[in-house]
Each structure stands twice: as structure tokens, then as C-alpha cells.
Amino acid sequence: MPQSIYINGEYFSRENAKISVYDHGLLYGDGVFEGMRIYHGKVFRLREHLIRLWESARAIALEIPMSIDEMTAAVKETVKRNELEEGYIRLVVTRGGNQLGLDPFRCEDPQVIIIADKISLYPEQYYTDGLDLVTAATIRNHPAALSPRIKSLNYLNNIMAKIEGLRAGCIEALMLNHKGEVAECTGDNIFVVKDGVLMTPPIDAGILEGITRNAVIELAEKADIEVRQIPLTRHDIFVADECFLTGSAAEVIPAVKLDGRHIGDGKPGPVTQRLNALFKDLVKEE
């Protein structure tokens, strides 16, 4: 059936889904978004995603023109209209606006957009064999400039790092923070396993607090796997037994090489495989 895209309470075909070229989201990257997965016709951890969306909006003084309950209903209706059992939701809220100029308080018409579509972020072979990473020279946004915890439409920081990775022949790139510590990858959080202990950078390392990241931490703790949220360096990844990435689109995907060095034995490890299986079970239940 034709794709149906939600914009401000109405539904449009993909060809007719449009907003103004004067929108602050287009002109200045002024807005926020969430990416969510659909499993078995349901949006995974929708409430958590919407809370993060509202927090991002509050941080940039953007008033979302509807309640969380209203947004919940709109997301569910969009999934229903597109008849998707498995897929992806991109929820965008822009500042709006109809004239040039930086002043956000002259924008009185925020735009709410909900896109439901299919997605395949990485080829299947990367889930079975693992992917290679390269460290990007582009660092994660300095938290004193623009907090990485805000999931804003200004994604140029990540895109520049993504370009570095692709030009190096890697589909994903590792980003460090302003201290030279491991932050996250261009679109995913990162975990390592060493001597049976699961480690991941803490929130104050300059990362987005990932919904899938939190789900994996919960799963690990229930499975009696020790979890430490501690500062990490590239050395910790070089000497790790295992490494994997998490994200709403990526789910749980193993990483087996960083900057030309094999991680562990260069194959997806048992803890990664166990948590991947637990995550697949979780999305069936929720």
C-alpha cells in the first residue's frame, strides 16, 4: 500500500509530504528527533523514546505542540496505517518558521513529522562476521558547546565522522570525546567485554543515552553479567575480548576490528552472542 506520512495531524503520501523551505529545521538544524523500531506491529519502548524526545526539546527550548499521550496515539496510528509488522519510525519535531533569521522565538509553528518505513542499516554478514571500526579524527561534540545527550537535527558532527569511516573502508567509525576517551560510534553506543565483565562509557563521557544501550544493560544485569559504566580509551578496545555496538536501527551488532587490530580473536564472542539472543527475545515480549 502507499506510504502514509504524518505531518501535524494529517497524513500525506511520500510525494506530497512537505514542509516550508523556511523551516528552522532545514535552515539551521533546529529541531529534535527519535528513531524507533517496530517489532511485531508494536513500537519498542515507545514511552522511553518519547520521554527522551521531550527532554531534548526542553533542552533547546522547543515547545512540542501536543502531549506525550497524543504523540503516542499518533505514532501508533501511523504504524497501523502503513501496515508495518517490522520497520522503523523516524519522529521529527522542527522549530517551524516562515522567514529567515536565527531568532527562534519568531517561529510559532513547530512541525511534527512521523515517518514509518522499512530499514536495513547493515548487511546481514556484519551481524554474523562482525564489522571493522576506524577511529575518526572528528571528536564527539564538546558537552559545553552542544550536549550529545540532545538528539537534535544538527547531526553534522556524526556525519563528518561517518565520512571518515566510509573513506577508510569501514561502515562505522569510533568517536572520542574532548578528553580523548571513547564516546560512541557515529550512530551507535559501544560496549566491550574483558574477562567476562561488560563495560561501556558512562553518560558523562559525552554520549547519547541509548534506549537499546539501556535495554542491553538491563539484560546483562538480569543474566548476572557484571556491568561497569566507566571511562574507556582505545587501548581498552584493543585489548578487549569482545566488542559490540547497540542502537535502535542497528540493534546489537558485533565489532571485530579497530584501526586494523583484531579485537579478541577477531570473531563475535560468546557474551555478544548471548546478549544478542536475549535482546531478540526481549523485543518479542515487549
Protein Blocks (a to p, Z undefined) as FASTA:
>chain_A
ZZdddeehiacdfklgccdfkbmklmnopacddddddeehiaehklmmmmmmmmmmmmno
pacfbdfklmmmmmmmmmmmnopabdcddddddebijdecjblklpcbdcdddddddddf
bafklmmnopaddddfbdcddfkloccklccfblmlmmmmmmmmmmnopabdcdddfkop
afbdfkbccdddeehiacdddfknopacdfklmmmmmmmmmnopacddddddfklmmmpm
bdcdddfklopaddfbeehiaehjhpacfklmmmmmmmmmmmmmZZ
